[in-house]
Amino acid sequence: MAGDILSQNEIDALLSALSTGEMSAEDMKKEDETRKVKTYDFKRALRFSKDQIRSLTRIHENFARLLTTYFSAQLRTYVQIDVASADQIPFEEFIRSIPNMTLINIFEVAPLEGNILMEVNPNIAYTMLDRLMGGVGESPNKVNELTEIETKILMSLFERSFDNLREAWSGLVDIDPYLAEMEVNPQFLQMISPNETVVVISFNIIIGESSGMINICIPHIVLEPVVPNLSVQYWMQTDKKEPTPEQSRVLQKRIRKAELPIIAELGQGKMTIEELLYLEVGDVISLDRKIDDPLVVKVGDLPKFTAQPGHLKSWMAVQIIDKLTGGDDDDE
């Protein structure tokens, strides 16, 4: 930085002090450590804390996993996407960092104000287009020659990809992404002030043998309403709420109508495979209960009642005698 550059006279004086013993390297180190004043660039104002940037990184790591599945299915080939970095920079710096001719998708994310940008490296964009058109995934890198058909195909692909952003952001805010337009020249973008802070999430993407970058640019104005939700306390807090009386009544009503299998077990017996193979009509299988022993009635797989067999009109039936208790099976 310009403020740290020493003049030749200062360098000579420093070397002289070191060589004569007037100042040691340790003294210089201590002086450096005690320095309280730090350089601050007001053009690069930090609007987000490290904690909030980490929360955004976690959200977009989930987005990367969802995008991997989506693009793999759409392109019918191996796709891998990982978050490379997350940083906050002035919008002007972001524009300078991307190629002069690239693919920029501009998304509206209602109900949030402002737009989100998805910048796709031309190498990756045309690899995707080639795969969608039935090719092997070659990239001619001719983003300045997009035809109307090519534009429509890519817009459809990227518009549906932002459904995954809706899912990734669902724990933060419910959004409804909409692809407003597509640009190839970043110099035409006049969305916000050049000095406005933006968060840039960079992804490494591999499609078959091709690789490149995708950048998501989120202006501060978009995230401002949900900044409190990016804190660790928000993500760590439990979301357990007591049901309202109405919800409890509805739940009880549904539980009462739930169907369960009821089994009246006459008894159990054991036999060998050989005996099973030679069973014939009229053979008798011995059970482990006497004829006057009560039956065990199971609800699902759990023994709950004892009963005695009988008839009800023309139906076979059992009459409940007692309730079985013990362990967790007694819970209602």
Disulfide bonds with the S-S distance in Angstrom:
none
